[in-house]
Amino acid sequence: MQRVAVIGLGPIGAACARVVLAESDMKLVALYDVDPAKHGMSADDFTDGQAEVAGDPLDIEQKKVPNVSATLEAALSADPDVAIVTASSRFDELAPMFHILLDHRVSIVSSCEQLAWPWYAHRELADRLDLAARDAGCVVLGTGANPGFVMDALPVMLATVVRRVARVRCTRRVDASVRRSALQKKIGATMAVNEFRDLADRGEVGHVGLVESVAMLAAGLGCHVAAGSVEQVIEPVLAEEPTPSAMGLIRPGEVGGIHQIARWQDDRLAIELDLTMAVGIRDAKDRIEIDGPVPLTLRIPGATPGDSGTIAALLNQTRQIDRIAPGLKTMIDVPPAGSRQRSPC
């Protein structure tokens, strides 16, 4: 049975904790968050209601639930095998914590968006972490719905049946009204346009990980994306009518979300990732177009679920961590995890 710690107890982390409690082949042994207000709390205090985020009803009756540790060291004293880390989108912010976990021989599965392909923005930090993971005999893996699947690992897998790829275009349209309030805040819901543009210029609003998805996708198709070579544009999506959101009413002319595009190309391959996340968006979908000798298109009506999809990816990858060679890995390095049942079929 895997001994699992969950680090970072926002909506995704709390839902992961509740899912681990429901699994028969996993044991939740530790919880940690940097927020002092959560220290000492029972998981029951903040995991109630997370079944909706996780995507299904969960049975955790008669399970022993740990309290939230006041320090990372205290959480690690429970001797976990794997830590599910959902504490930040920024790789450089989490790298020191990752090294502490590896010092304790704890493997890491994380939703940190920049961890999807950390060499793009933080090559030296990534190389040091890879060496530390190998020395510890542990795995460090970034995963999630996006990045980690929809606009990077999935098109790489589709390209398996295309002999030569000249261009990949991925379009993702997400109705943010069904997503958690933290995401609605991150995409600028209810902001004035000027405020949105100021925050976008400082990198404080928008989707983190799109350039990392470009780099991963290119690597999966045999190309290298140099740091700083991805062109990225972020524009606000404006509400055309009064639209309710978790952040309050979005008035006409106020920001309802983002339209974000990342582009890269060399003389062999062109990649464009086109992401729209907005409250009340119509025609939610994922679409992957691969141009080659025989073009290939995949369309997912309604779009791949972001929150429950990320939770599932974290849990499914945690379950297969022992099948992965030690080191800093990405979703194009590891075998397909699938969704393995708690008991044999």
C-alpha positions, 0 to 999 in steps of 0.5 A, a space after each residue: 500500500 502506498 503511503 501518500 502525503 498531500 502538500 498544498 491544501 487548496 481546492 485541488 490538494 484538498 480534493 486529492 486528499 479526499 480521493 486518497 482516503 477513498 482508495 483501498 491501495 493508498 494510505 493518506 499519512 500526512 498533510 501540509 500547507 504553508 498557511 498557519 490557519 490550516 495547521 492542526 486542522 483535521 482533513 475533515 474540516 476542509 475536504 467536505 464538499 471536495 467530491 464535486 471537484 474530484 468528479 465522483 462521490 467518495 466513501 471515506 467512512 471509518 478512515 483514520 485522517 491525519 491532521 495538517 502538520 505545522 511543518 514540512 519536517 513533521 509531515 515527513 516524519 510520517 514516512 510517506 513514499 510519495 508526495 502529491 504537491 499542489 502548492 504553486 504553479 512556479 517551479 522555482 518557488 517549489 524547487 527547494 521543497 522538492 529537494 527536501 522531499 528527495 533528501 527524505 527519499 520521497 517521490 513527487 507527483 505535482 500539478 505545478 504547471 512549470 514542472 511540466 517542462 521545467 527546462 524551458 524557463 529554469 534549465 539549471 534548477 531542473 538539471 540539479 533536481 534531476 540529479 538529486 532525484 536520481 541520487 535518491 532513487 526517486 521520481 519527480 513528475 509534473 502532470 495535470 489536465 493542462 499542462 500535462 495532457 490536453 495540449 502536449 502529451 495527447 498530441 504527441 501520442 496522436 502523432 504516433 500514427 502520423 509519419 511526418 508532422 509539419 504543424 500542430 495546432 491545439 485549440 482549447 475552449 473552457 467554460 470557467 463557470 464550472 471551475 473553482 473560484 481560484 481559477 476564475 480569479 487567475 483568468 481575471 473575472 470581473 476585472 476592468 480591462 486596464 487592470 487585466 492588462 497591467 497584471 498580464 504584463 507582470 505575469 500575474 494573470 493568465 494561464 501558467 504552463 502554455 509555453 512549457 506545453 509548447 516545449 514538451 510537445 516539440 520535444 515529443 516530436 524531436 525538436 528543441 525549443 530554446 528558452 525565450 523562443 516561444 511567442 505568447 500573447 494574452 488578451 482579455 475576453 470581455 463579457 457581452 451581457 451580465 454574467 454571474 461568476 464565483 468572483 461576483 457579477 461580471 458586467 458587460 465590458 468587464 473581463 470574463 476570462 482570457 484568450 492566450 496563444 503560444 506560437 513557436 516554429 523552426 524549419 521543420 515544425 510549427 506549433 500553435 496552442 490557442 487557449 480560451 478560458 472564460 466564464 459562460 463561454 459557449 462551445 467548450 471543446 478541445 481540438 487537436 490538428 496535426 498536419 502531415 502526409 495524412 492530416 489528423 484531427 481530434 475533437 473533444 466536445 465539452 473539453 477535457 475536465 480541468 479540475 477533476 482531470 488534474 486530480 485523476 492525473 495526479 492519482 493515476 500517476 502516483 499509483 504507477 510511480 514504481 514503474 518509472 525510472 528515477 529522475 526528473 520526468 515529464 509526461 512524454 517520458 512515462 508509460 501511459 498510466 490509464 485509470 487502474 481500478 482499485 481491484 482487479 477487473 
